[in-house]
Amino acid sequence: MTLIDTNVLLDLVTDDANWVEWSQGQLEAASLRGPLLINDVVYAEFSVGFRRIEEVDGVLATARIETATIPREALFLAGKVFQRYRSAGGARASVLPDFFIGAHAATAQLPLLTRDVRRYRRYFPTVELLAPTD
């Protein structure tokens, strides 16, 4: 199984000139290794560009991407990582989406397909990142 970050999905639906080929290739490779997953946070972020829930669900079904609930252990970890972020001078007042996504990947021991590695590498060093620089 591979957890997919929002930016990879957005590359596909926006036909991002810089990233669509990379993202499509990575999704295809990940699908050969097992199921593709997103969580509730990725679903919410991804849905912003759509008018109807049926459109979102249609895109996900076509790409054979399943939605997985974030486990409580991951939610707890996201809160703890957020505390560390704030202690280090982080300016955001609420838990960042990347913390939920990273904590989910960490607790479920899932590789994470993403283009945005900075926070994941810093706060979730045990997560295997499938990223352009890897």
Secondary structure, 3 states (H helix, E strand, C coil): CEEECHHHHHHHHHCCCCCHHHHHHHHHHHHHHCCEEEEHHHHHHHHCCCCCHHHHHHHHHHCCEEEECCCHHHHHHHHHHHHHHHHCCCCCCCCCHHHHHHHHHHHHCCCEECCCCHHHHHHCCCCCEECCCC
